[in-house]
Amino acid sequence: MFQTRGLEIVIIGLVVLVLFGAKRLPDSARALGKSLRILKAETSALKSDGTQPGDAPAPGERVEASALEGAIVEPVAANAGEPSRSVH
């Protein structure tokens, strides 16, 4: 649809150079590159996390009892054995 020619790219480059300045432009490019490397590393770490979508049970699917191990704990009242007092 739009075709960029060499002159248009040069004009865009000059506008960016004027807006940001020659001194800040390399620092900005370096920071952008570092951010992109961090983003790429994090996304690859998420992909290789070890959890696959098939590992988790589907919603509504029954889970075996052996997978549900744990102790049942009864709640303990704060003042067990003492009558409750109301202050008026």
MOLINGI-V427412 format. One record per helix or strand of 3 or more residues. SS is the DSSP state (@ for helix, = for strand). FROM is the first residue (numbers start at 1). TO is the last residue. If there is no record, write none. Layout:
BEGIN
ss=<SS & SS>
from=<FROM & FROM>
to=<TO & TO>
END
This chain:
BEGIN
ss=<@ & @ & @>
from=<6 & 22 & 65>
to=<20 & 47 & 67>
END
